[in-house]
């Protein structure tokens, strides 16, 4: 089918002070230091074709849309398992997955009935489904504990005699105007849903058949939610920065572990997951993936499960010949961190895109993020108000074709501050939202992509053929202002978006990643750090054993994510405590500029690290020793917008490094001795803090709390609504998961000689303003002045005791 091959193949889915003043600067520099980090955690769920009763055109209109499945009865077709959707009011929740077990089957001779009254649901029927304390049906085993607050159910309707919908809600509360399953006459339709457990009866659900006909009901427990533990990160969720493809069986696609492994009838494919696409090798309980089948030759189904365990009696996708079908799944990792995919009949290609993962019990309670369920609320409907019935931000903004005009095919939708989601400026700002995204009035085969903005990812969230109404759960990362972009590939389509909940970081805290000891770096002050993307290691160099003492070490240290190791090079920069480092992505090297050494006097050297050795560079142009005296650790970063390394010197000059030479590009801008980092969301280098003036007679200083942005040609002072207090040399790095720049500590204004307060506060720049973080604990202020880098979490080292600190991020 042309439709989805287009979506799938969309780049793979769906790519100069006076000398006296310099002495003052040097004195001030020797007083300073720094540090920092961030977090996140849990949960997930999805609707099938859902929406409020008035959501899409009408219940009957939804039901009339064909939902063809392979086979006509559950006996010939396993049940489908999309994702789930969360009911309101459950609070911070962590997910617990189980081996699926059945708690209800109203079909004759099933011998299973936790439904009162029993039997098929008649027209308009309301029944109670017991969950906590329910007896598992024959052939399955399991139970839901009494402390469960919500349950994840795979609900299937079959033997349907008329079009209709199913609504499930907490027993004892008012039935909501939403649906969990929609069907047409004769359809067998399953959906995975997550619903808060009710209070009357306790641990039960209400089920309503919104049809003029009868339907049989089958319910399988896939997992449940319990209050998040205060001592473990079990069930906390980590979204990947961008969806990542780890498997594609099509021979025409780039080589990967699944290349040319098209699944035949009754075939199973084992897919390596742990250690792939940003998934850690250890500590992962389950992953969230979008599974797509295409080039299908027969009606069939696919089942996804942990490698090494028994194949469950459910399925994740169902299709008829030539269909391309995608669905999200939550699946635990099995043997060797793999998952298995089974195809029932015919041939099919399979594509696996990862979007996040859940921690196991080895995770910390402060890692990852927790899900905050809210009542489903509509935040976007592109149809005219005369059809949608409630004008909103998207009214009458039907999406056009991206093939014809990308601008008319893209819609920005605000999520933060809408439908019960907190604003981006709140104390618990949302970073990810859970959305039910539906398309209707579709005129061509196409796909939809939802993303935070910037470069559009090579993935899709919904695929459809012309005339279809389709819906899917989307776990969307928010842009700094709290919005998402929605893109339609072909034809025109109306889009309807309901927000179901949001993710916010677990209790942020700084923790010691590793303590000092044998084999670790010795305590030091003013060491520079940079993340070497080419090797996956953080590189640390320089620093003095004690602040205000001459540096002595020329050892290079590498952090691999859990441990430090010494790296030895035949040549190396001289010991230095006034230096800056950054990763040069254009040349795939770490570049270091060393400025002042207490033992060797003033010098200026440029070195590059290729992953194994240092090489001194001899540029024909570079900053002079006068210009670069007293370099601060965080005054250099990579400007991805211009593909150069950017340096702001203590003399106030801005230089760029192109891999061969330094070029002075500006001589005015922010005050010296602050810190800078590249903000990938706004494509700008952001600078904060700095020394405005100092008095060598009194020892007092005046510091800045100004924020500046580099446009590629000049600096401009920004006007954020809130800012950290004035300081110099805070520790600063960009966190791509939270899409923010994090700043830690620094040195406050000096009130006299030796009276310069060290700070230990943490702030985040969201692209427009500074937000104060409230970590449970923080490193000692003595950490200020050391480097910080991001390698999956913020790593900062070392403090005066030789400890390395990290600030877990989402």
Long-range contacts (C-beta under 8 A, 24 or more apart in sequence): 1-322, 1-323, 1-324, 1-445, 1-465, 2-445, 3-324, 3-444, 3-445, 3-446, 3-447, 3-463, 3-464, 3-465, 3-466, 3-490, 4-292, 4-294, 4-323, 4-324, 4-326, 4-445, 4-447, 4-463, 4-465, 5-294, 5-295, 5-324, 6-445, 6-446, 6-447, 6-489, 6-490, 7-324, 7-446, 7-447, 7-460, 7-463, 7-489, 8-292, 8-294, 8-324, 8-351, 8-460, 8-463, 10-447, 10-449, 10-458, 10-460, 10-489, 11-458, 12-245, 12-248, 12-253, 12-254, 12-458, 13-243, 13-245, 13-292, 13-351, 13-353, 13-458, 13-459, 13-460, 14-447, 14-449, 14-458, 14-459, 14-460, 14-463, 14-489, 15-458, 16-626, 16-627, 16-651, 16-652, 16-653, 17-650, 17-651, 17-652, 20-696, 22-626, 22-629, 22-630, 22-650, 23-696, 24-694, 24-696, 25-629, 25-630, 25-650, 25-672, 25-673, 25-691, 25-694, 26-596, 26-629, 26-630, 27-694, 27-696, 28-630, 28-673, 28-691, 28-694, 28-701, 28-728, 28-750, 29-578, 29-630, 29-632, 29-650, 29-673, 29-729, 30-547, 30-548, 31-547, 31-548, 31-747, 31-750, 31-754, 31-756, 32-526, 32-632, 32-673, 32-728, 32-729, 32-746, 32-747, 32-756, 32-784, 32-785, 33-525, 33-526, 33-547, 33-729, 33-745, 33-746, 33-747, 33-758, 33-781, 33-782, 33-783, 33-784, 33-785, 33-786, 34-633, 34-634, 34-675, 34-729, 34-730, 34-731, 34-732, 34-744, 34-745, 34-746, 34-783, 34-784, 34-785, 34-786, 34-788, 34-796, 35-731, 35-744, 35-745, 35-779, 35-783, 35-784, 35-786, 35-788, 35-796, 35-799, 35-805, 36-731, 36-732, 36-733, 36-742, 36-743, 36-744, 36-745, 36-762, 36-788, 36-794, 36-796, 36-807, 37-510, 37-742, 37-744, 37-762, 37-788, 37-793, 37-794, 37-795, 37-796, 37-805, 37-806, 37-807, 37-808, 37-809, 38-505, 38-508, 38-735, 38-737, 38-738, 38-740, 38-742, 38-764, 38-773, 38-793, 38-794, 38-807, 38-808, 38-809, 38-810, 39-366, 39-367, 39-368, 39-369, 39-505, 39-506, 39-507, 39-508, 39-509, 39-807, 39-808, 39-809, 39-810, 40-236, 40-237, 40-238, 40-239, 40-367, 40-368, 40-369, 40-431, 40-503, 40-505, 40-506, 40-737, 40-738, 40-808, 40-809, 40-810, 41-94, 41-228, 41-233, 41-236, 41-237, 41-238, 41-359, 41-367, 41-368, 41-369, 41-370, 41-503, 41-505, 41-506, 41-810, 42-93, 42-94, 42-95, 42-228, 42-235, 42-236, 42-237, 42-358, 42-359, 42-368, 42-369, 42-370, 42-371, 42-503, 42-506, 43-86, 43-93, 43-94, 43-95, 43-225, 43-235, 43-237, 43-358, 43-370, 43-371, 43-501, 43-503, 44-83, 44-84, 44-95, 44-237, 44-288, 44-330, 44-356, 44-358, 44-371, 44-434, 44-473, 44-475, 45-83, 45-84, 45-85, 45-86, 45-152, 45-192, 45-193, 45-194, 45-434, 45-473, 45-500, 46-82, 46-83, 46-84, 46-85, 46-191, 46-192, 46-328, 46-436, 46-472, 46-473, 47-82, 47-83, 47-84, 47-85, 47-180, 47-191, 47-193, 47-436, 47-471, 47-472, 47-473, 47-500, 48-80, 48-82, 48-180, 48-181, 48-182, 48-189, 48-190, 48-191, 48-192, 48-471, 49-179, 49-181, 49-182, 49-191, 49-438, 49-469, 49-470, 49-471, 50-85, 50-178, 50-179, 50-180, 50-182, 50-191, 50-436, 50-438, 50-471, 50-498, 51-178, 51-179, 51-436, 51-438, 51-471, 51-496, 51-498, 52-176, 52-177, 52-178, 52-179, 52-376, 52-378, 52-498, 53-177, 53-178, 53-179, 53-210, 54-177, 54-389, 55-178, 55-378, 55-438, 55-496, 55-498, 56-438, 56-440, 56-469, 56-496, 57-387, 57-440, 59-163, 59-164, 59-165, 59-179, 59-182, 59-210, 60-163, 61-469, 62-165, 62-179, 62-182, 62-469, 63-163, 63-164, 63-165, 63-182, 63-183, 63-184, 63-211, 64-163, 64-184, 65-182, 65-184, 65-468, 65-469, 66-184, 66-468, 67-182, 67-183, 67-184, 67-187, 67-189, 68-187, 68-320, 69-187, 69-188, 69-189, 69-318, 69-320, 70-299, 70-300, 70-301, 70-318, 70-319, 70-320, 70-344, 70-345, 71-188, 71-299, 72-186, 72-188, 73-158, 73-159, 73-188, 74-107, 74-156, 74-158, 74-188, 74-218, 77-188, 77-301, 77-315, 77-318, 78-301, 78-303, 78-313, 78-314, 78-315, 78-344, 79-154, 79-156, 79-190, 79-218, 79-220, 79-313, 79-314, 79-315, 80-154, 80-156, 80-189, 80-190, 80-191, 80-301, 80-314, 80-315, 80-316, 80-317, 80-318, 80-327, 81-154, 81-190, 81-192, 81-222, 81-314, 81-315, 81-316, 81-327, 81-329, 82-190, 82-191, 82-192, 82-316, 82-327, 82-328, 82-329, 82-472, 82-473, 83-192, 83-288, 83-327, 83-328, 83-329, 83-330, 83-473, 84-152, 84-153, 84-192, 84-193, 84-194, 84-222, 84-473, 85-180, 85-193, 85-194, 85-195, 85-376, 85-434, 85-436, 85-473, 85-500, 86-150, 86-194, 86-195, 86-196, 86-225, 86-371, 86-373, 86-434, 86-500, 86-501, 87-150, 87-169, 87-170, 87-194, 87-195, 87-196, 87-373, 88-196, 88-373, 88-374, 88-375, 88-376, 89-196, 89-373, 89-375, 90-149, 90-150, 90-196, 90-225, 90-373, 91-149, 91-227, 91-372, 91-373, 92-227, 92-228, 92-370, 92-371, 92-372, 93-149, 93-150, 93-225, 93-226, 93-227, 93-228, 93-235, 93-370, 93-371, 93-373, 94-225, 94-226, 94-227, 94-228, 94-229, 94-234, 94-235, 94-236, 94-370, 95-152, 95-223, 95-225, 95-235, 95-237, 95-286, 95-330, 95-358, 96-223, 96-224, 96-225, 96-226, 96-234, 96-235, 97-222, 97-223, 97-285, 97-286, 97-330, 97-332, 97-358, 98-142, 98-221, 98-222, 98-223, 98-224, 99-142, 99-309, 99-312, 100-140, 100-142, 100-154, 100-220, 100-221, 100-222, 100-312, 100-313, 100-314, 101-136, 101-137, 101-140, 101-141, 101-142, 101-220, 101-221, 102-136, 102-137, 102-139, 102-140, 102-218, 102-219, 102-220, 102-221, 103-129, 103-130, 103-131, 103-134, 103-135, 103-136, 103-137, 103-219, 103-220, 103-221, 104-129, 104-134, 104-137, 104-217, 104-218, 104-219, 105-137, 105-216, 105-217, 105-218, 105-219, 106-216, 106-217, 106-218, 107-158, 107-159, 107-216, 107-218, 110-137, 111-137, 111-138, 112-137, 112-138, 114-219, 115-207, 115-217, 120-159, 120-214, 120-215, 120-216, 120-217, 121-207, 121-209, 121-214, 121-215, 121-216, 121-217, 122-209, 122-214, 123-162, 123-209, 123-211, 123-212, 123-213, 123-214, 124-208, 124-209, 124-210, 124-211, 124-212, 125-208, 125-209, 126-175, 126-206, 126-207, 126-208, 126-209, 127-206, 127-207, 127-217, 128-171, 128-201, 128-204, 128-205, 128-206, 128-207, 129-168, 129-171, 129-204, 129-205, 129-206, 129-207, 129-219, 130-201, 130-203, 130-204, 131-197, 131-203, 131-204, 131-205, 131-221, 132-197, 132-202, 132-203, 132-204, 133-203, 139-313, 140-220, 140-313, 142-221, 144-203, 144-221, 144-224, 145-224, 145-226, 146-203, 147-226, 147-227, 148-197, 148-203, 148-224, 148-225, 148-226, 149-196, 149-197, 149-225, 149-226, 149-227, 150-194, 150-195, 150-196, 150-197, 150-224, 150-225, 150-373, 151-194, 151-195, 151-197, 151-205, 151-221, 151-223, 151-224, 151-225, 152-192, 152-193, 152-194, 152-221, 152-222, 152-223, 152-224, 152-225, 153-192, 153-193, 153-194, 153-195, 153-219, 153-220, 153-221, 153-222, 154-190, 154-191, 154-192, 154-219, 154-220, 154-221, 154-222, 154-314, 155-180, 155-181, 155-190, 155-191, 155-192, 155-193, 155-217, 155-218, 155-219, 156-181, 156-188, 156-189, 156-190, 156-191, 156-217, 156-218, 156-219, 156-220, 157-181, 157-183, 157-187, 157-188, 157-189, 157-190, 157-215, 157-216, 157-217, 157-218, 158-188, 158-189, 158-215, 158-216, 158-218, 159-214, 159-215, 159-216, 160-184, 160-185, 160-186, 160-187, 160-188, 160-189, 160-211, 160-213, 160-214, 160-215, 161-185, 161-211, 161-213, 161-214, 161-215, 162-211, 162-212, 162-213, 162-214, 163-211, 163-212, 163-213, 164-209, 164-210, 164-211, 164-212, 164-213, 164-215, 165-210, 165-211, 166-207, 166-208, 166-209, 166-210, 166-215, 166-217, 167-207, 167-208, 167-210, 168-193, 168-195, 168-205, 168-206, 168-207, 168-208, 169-195, 169-198, 169-205, 169-206, 169-208, 170-195, 170-196, 170-197, 170-198, 170-199, 170-205, 170-206, 171-197, 171-198, 171-199, 171-200, 171-201, 171-204, 171-205, 171-206, 172-198, 172-199, 172-200, 172-201, 172-204, 172-206, 173-198, 173-199, 173-206, 175-206, 175-208, 176-375, 176-376, 178-376, 179-210, 183-211, 183-215, 185-213, 190-218, 192-222, 194-225, 196-373, 220-314, 222-314, 222-330, 223-330, 228-365, 228-370, 228-506, 229-365, 230-365, 231-365, 232-361, 232-363, 232-364, 232-365, 233-359, 233-361, 233-362, 233-363, 233-364, 233-365, 233-366, 233-367, 233-368, 233-506, 234-285, 234-359, 234-360, 234-361, 234-363, 235-285, 235-358, 235-359, 236-358, 236-359, 236-363, 236-365, 236-367, 236-368, 236-369, 236-370, 236-506, 237-288, 237-356, 237-357, 237-358, 237-359, 237-368, 237-369, 237-370, 237-371, 237-503, 238-356, 238-357, 238-358, 238-359, 238-367, 238-368, 238-369, 238-737, 238-810, 239-355, 239-356, 239-369, 239-432, 239-475, 239-477, 239-503, 239-737, 239-810, 240-277, 240-278, 240-279, 240-354, 240-355, 240-356, 240-357, 241-278, 241-477, 241-736, 241-737, 242-451, 242-457, 242-459, 243-290, 243-353, 243-354, 243-355, 243-457, 243-459, 244-276, 244-277, 244-278, 244-353, 244-354, 244-355, 245-277, 245-351, 245-352, 245-353, 245-354, 245-458, 245-459, 246-271, 246-272, 246-273, 246-276, 246-277, 246-352, 246-353, 246-354, 247-271, 247-350, 247-351, 247-352, 248-349, 248-350, 248-351, 248-352, 249-349, 249-350, 249-351, 250-294, 250-295, 250-349, 250-351, 258-350, 258-352, 262-295, 262-347, 262-348, 262-349, 263-341, 263-343, 263-347, 263-348, 263-349, 263-350, 264-343, 264-346, 264-347, 265-298, 265-300, 265-343, 265-344, 265-345, 265-346, 265-347, 266-342, 266-343, 266-344, 266-345, 267-342, 267-343, 268-340, 268-341, 268-342, 268-343, 269-340, 269-341, 269-343, 269-350, 270-307, 270-338, 270-339, 270-340, 271-338, 271-339, 271-340, 271-341, 271-352, 272-336, 272-337, 272-338, 273-333, 273-337, 273-338, 273-339, 273-354, 274-333, 274-336, 274-337, 274-338, 275-337, 276-354, 277-354, 278-354, 279-337, 279-354, 279-357, 280-357, 280-792, 281-337, 282-362, 283-359, 283-360, 283-362, 283-363, 284-333, 284-337, 284-357, 284-358, 284-359, 284-360, 285-332, 285-333, 285-357, 285-358, 285-359, 285-360, 286-330, 286-331, 286-332, 286-333, 286-357, 286-358, 287-330, 287-331, 287-333, 287-339, 287-354, 287-356, 287-357, 287-358, 288-328, 288-329, 288-330, 288-354, 288-355, 288-356, 288-357, 288-358, 288-475, 289-328, 289-329, 289-331, 289-339, 289-352, 289-353, 289-354, 289-355, 290-326, 290-327, 290-328, 290-352, 290-353, 290-355, 290-459, 290-461, 291-316, 291-317, 291-326, 291-327, 291-328, 291-329, 291-341, 291-350, 291-351, 291-352, 292-324, 292-325, 292-326, 292-350, 292-351, 292-352, 292-353, 292-463, 293-317, 293-319, 293-323, 293-324, 293-325, 293-326, 293-343, 293-348, 293-349, 293-350, 293-351, 294-324, 294-348, 294-349, 294-351, 295-324, 295-347, 295-348, 295-349, 296-320, 296-321, 296-322, 296-323, 296-324, 296-325, 296-346, 296-347, 296-348, 297-321, 297-322, 297-346, 297-347, 297-348, 298-345, 298-346, 298-347, 299-345, 299-346, 300-343, 300-344, 300-345, 300-346, 300-348, 301-343, 301-344, 302-341, 302-342, 302-343, 302-344, 302-348, 302-350, 303-341, 303-342, 304-329, 304-331, 304-339, 304-340, 304-341, 304-342, 305-331, 305-334, 305-339, 305-340, 305-342, 306-331, 306-332, 306-333, 306-334, 306-335, 306-338, 306-339, 306-340, 307-333, 307-334, 307-335, 307-336, 307-338, 307-339, 307-340, 308-334, 308-335, 308-338, 309-334, 311-340, 311-342, 315-344, 319-348, 321-346, 324-463, 325-463, 326-460, 326-462, 326-463, 326-472, 327-472, 328-355, 328-472, 328-473, 330-358, 353-459, 355-475, 356-475, 364-511, 364-808, 365-506, 365-507, 366-506, 366-507, 366-508, 366-509, 366-511, 366-776, 366-808, 367-506, 367-808, 368-506, 368-808, 368-810, 369-431, 369-432, 369-503, 369-504, 369-505, 369-506, 369-810, 370-503, 370-504, 370-506, 371-434, 371-501, 371-502, 371-503, 372-430, 372-501, 372-502, 372-503, 372-504, 373-500, 373-501, 374-419, 374-420, 374-421, 374-499, 374-500, 374-501, 374-502, 375-420, 376-436, 376-498, 376-499, 376-500, 377-418, 377-419, 377-420, 377-498, 377-499, 378-419, 378-496, 378-497, 378-498, 379-413, 379-414, 379-415, 379-418, 379-419, 379-497, 379-498, 379-499, 380-411, 380-413, 380-486, 380-495, 380-496, 380-497, 381-494, 381-495, 381-496, 381-497, 382-411, 382-494, 382-495, 382-496, 383-440, 383-441, 383-494, 383-496, 388-496, 393-418, 394-495, 394-497, 398-441, 398-492, 398-493, 398-494, 399-486, 399-487, 399-488, 399-492, 399-493, 399-494, 399-495, 400-488, 400-492, 401-444, 401-446, 401-488, 401-489, 401-490, 401-491, 401-492, 402-487, 402-488, 402-489, 402-490, 403-489, 403-490, 406-487, 409-487, 409-488, 409-489, 410-485, 410-486, 410-487, 410-488, 411-485, 411-486, 411-487, 411-495, 412-453, 412-483, 412-484, 412-485, 412-486, 413-483, 413-484, 413-485, 413-486, 413-497, 414-481, 414-482, 414-483, 415-476, 415-478, 415-482, 415-483, 415-484, 415-499, 415-502, 416-478, 416-481, 416-482, 416-483, 417-482, 418-499, 419-498, 419-499, 420-499, 421-482, 421-499, 421-502, 422-502, 422-504, 423-482, 424-478, 424-480, 424-481, 424-482, 424-766, 425-721, 425-769, 425-771, 427-774, 428-504, 428-505, 429-482, 429-504, 429-766, 429-771, 430-478, 430-482, 430-502, 430-503, 430-504, 431-477, 431-478, 431-503, 431-504, 431-505, 431-737, 431-738, 431-739, 431-810, 432-475, 432-476, 432-477, 432-478, 432-502, 432-503, 432-810, 433-475, 433-476, 433-478, 433-484, 433-499, 433-501, 433-502, 433-503, 434-473, 434-474, 434-475, 434-476, 434-499, 434-500, 434-501, 434-502, 434-503, 435-473, 435-474, 435-475, 435-476, 435-484, 435-497, 435-498, 435-499, 435-500, 436-471, 436-472, 436-473, 436-474, 436-497, 436-498, 436-500, 437-461, 437-462, 437-471, 437-472, 437-473, 437-474, 437-486, 437-495, 437-496, 437-497, 438-469, 438-470, 438-471, 438-472, 438-495, 438-496, 438-497, 439-464, 439-468, 439-469, 439-470, 439-471, 439-488, 439-493, 439-494, 439-495, 439-496, 440-469, 440-493, 440-494, 440-496, 441-492, 441-493, 441-494, 442-466, 442-467, 442-468, 442-469, 442-470, 442-491, 442-492, 442-493, 443-467, 443-491, 443-492, 443-493, 444-490, 444-491, 444-492, 445-490, 445-491, 446-488, 446-489, 446-490, 446-491, 446-493, 447-488, 447-489, 447-490, 448-486, 448-487, 448-488, 448-489, 448-493, 448-495, 449-486, 449-487, 449-489, 450-474, 450-476, 450-484, 450-485, 450-486, 450-487, 451-476, 451-477, 451-484, 451-485, 451-487, 452-476, 452-477, 452-478, 452-479, 452-483, 452-484, 452-485, 452-681, 452-739, 453-479, 453-483, 453-484, 453-485, 453-681, 454-479, 454-680, 454-681, 454-683, 456-485, 456-487, 460-489, 464-493, 466-491, 473-500, 475-503, 477-739, 478-739, 479-681, 479-739, 479-767, 480-681, 480-682, 480-739, 480-740, 480-766, 480-767, 480-768, 481-766, 481-767, 481-768, 503-810, 505-738, 505-810, 507-776, 508-762, 508-773, 508-774, 508-775, 508-776, 508-807, 508-808, 509-775, 509-776, 509-777, 509-807, 509-808, 510-762, 510-775, 510-777, 510-778, 510-779, 510-805, 510-806, 510-807, 511-777, 511-805, 511-806, 511-808, 512-803, 512-804, 512-805, 513-562, 513-795, 513-797, 513-804, 513-805, 513-806, 514-562, 514-563, 514-564, 514-803, 514-804, 515-801, 515-802, 515-803, 515-804, 516-798, 516-801, 516-802, 516-803, 517-802, 519-563, 519-564, 519-565, 519-566, 520-563, 520-564, 520-802, 520-804, 521-555, 521-557, 521-564, 521-797, 521-798, 521-802, 522-553, 522-802, 523-798, 523-799, 523-800, 523-801, 523-802, 524-553, 524-786, 524-798, 524-802, 525-549, 525-577, 525-782, 525-785, 525-786, 525-800, 526-551, 526-577, 526-578, 526-633, 526-785, 526-786, 527-577, 527-633, 527-786, 527-787, 527-797, 527-798, 528-579, 528-580, 528-581, 528-592, 528-633, 528-787, 529-581, 529-633, 529-786, 529-787, 529-788, 529-789, 529-795, 529-796, 529-797, 530-581, 530-582, 530-583, 530-590, 530-787, 530-789, 531-583, 531-789, 531-790, 531-791, 532-583, 532-590, 532-609, 532-611, 533-583, 533-585, 533-588, 534-588, 534-589, 534-611, 535-611, 536-560, 536-561, 536-791, 537-611, 537-791, 538-789, 538-791, 538-795, 539-581, 539-590, 539-609, 540-564, 540-787, 540-797, 541-573, 541-579, 541-581, 541-592, 542-573, 542-575, 542-576, 542-577, 542-579, 542-594, 543-577, 543-786, 543-798, 544-577, 544-598, 546-800, 547-782, 547-785, 547-800, 549-598, 550-575, 550-577, 550-597, 550-598, 550-599, 551-575, 551-576, 551-577, 551-597, 551-598, 551-599, 556-609, 556-614, 559-791, 559-795, 559-797, 559-804, 561-791, 561-792, 564-797, 564-804, 567-612, 569-612, 569-613, 569-614, 570-613, 571-613, 571-614, 571-615, 571-616, 572-607, 572-614, 573-605, 573-607, 573-614, 573-616, 574-600, 574-603, 574-605, 575-599, 578-629, 578-630, 578-631, 578-632, 579-631, 579-633, 580-631, 580-632, 580-633, 580-634, 580-635, 580-636, 580-647, 581-633, 581-636, 581-787, 582-636, 582-637, 582-638, 582-645, 583-638, 584-608, 584-638, 584-645, 584-657, 584-659, 585-638, 585-640, 585-643, 586-643, 586-644, 586-658, 586-659, 587-659, 589-659, 591-636, 591-645, 591-657, 593-623, 593-628, 593-631, 593-636, 593-647, 594-631, 595-625, 595-628, 595-629, 595-630, 595-631, 596-629, 596-630, 596-631, 602-629, 604-628, 606-657, 606-662, 617-660, 619-660, 619-661, 619-662, 620-661, 621-661, 621-662, 621-663, 621-664, 622-655, 622-661, 622-662, 623-647, 623-649, 623-653, 623-655, 623-662, 623-664, 626-651, 627-651, 627-653, 630-673, 632-672, 632-673, 632-674, 632-675, 632-728, 632-729, 633-675, 633-729, 633-731, 633-785, 633-786, 633-787, 634-675, 634-676, 634-677, 634-729, 634-730, 634-731, 634-732, 634-733, 634-787, 634-788, 635-672, 635-673, 635-674, 635-675, 635-676, 636-676, 637-676, 637-677, 637-678, 637-685, 638-678, 639-678, 639-685, 639-710, 639-712, 640-678, 640-680, 640-683, 641-678, 641-683, 641-684, 641-712, 642-712, 646-676, 646-678, 646-685, 646-710, 648-672, 648-674, 648-676, 648-687, 654-710, 654-715, 665-713, 666-713, 666-714, 666-715, 668-715, 669-708, 669-710, 669-714, 669-715, 670-704, 670-706, 670-708, 670-715, 670-717, 671-704, 671-706, 673-728, 673-729, 674-704, 674-728, 674-729, 674-730, 675-729, 675-730, 675-731, 675-732, 675-743, 675-746, 676-710, 676-732, 677-732, 677-733, 677-734, 677-741, 678-734, 679-734, 679-741, 679-765, 679-767, 680-734, 680-736, 680-739, 681-739, 681-767, 682-709, 682-767, 684-709, 684-710, 684-711, 685-709, 685-710, 686-710, 686-741, 686-765, 687-715, 688-724, 688-730, 688-732, 688-743, 688-765, 689-724, 689-726, 689-727, 689-728, 689-729, 689-730, 689-746, 690-728, 691-728, 694-750, 698-752, 698-753, 699-750, 699-752, 699-753, 699-754, 699-755, 700-749, 700-750, 700-751, 700-752, 701-728, 701-749, 701-750, 701-756, 702-726, 702-749, 703-727, 703-728, 703-747, 703-748, 703-749, 704-728, 707-765, 707-770, 720-765, 720-768, 720-769, 720-770, 721-769, 722-769, 722-770, 722-771, 722-772, 723-769, 723-770, 724-761, 724-763, 724-770, 724-772, 725-759, 725-761, 727-759, 729-784, 729-785, 730-759, 730-784, 731-783, 731-784, 731-785, 731-786, 731-787, 731-788, 731-796, 732-788, 733-788, 733-789, 733-790, 733-794, 734-790, 735-764, 735-790, 735-794, 735-809, 736-790, 737-809, 737-810, 738-764, 738-809, 738-810, 739-766, 739-767, 740-764, 740-765, 740-766, 740-767, 740-771, 741-765, 742-773, 742-794, 742-807, 743-770, 744-778, 744-779, 744-783, 744-784, 744-788, 744-796, 744-807, 745-779, 745-781, 745-783, 745-784, 746-784, 747-784, 747-785, 757-781, 758-782, 758-784, 759-784, 760-784, 762-807, 775-807, 779-803, 779-805
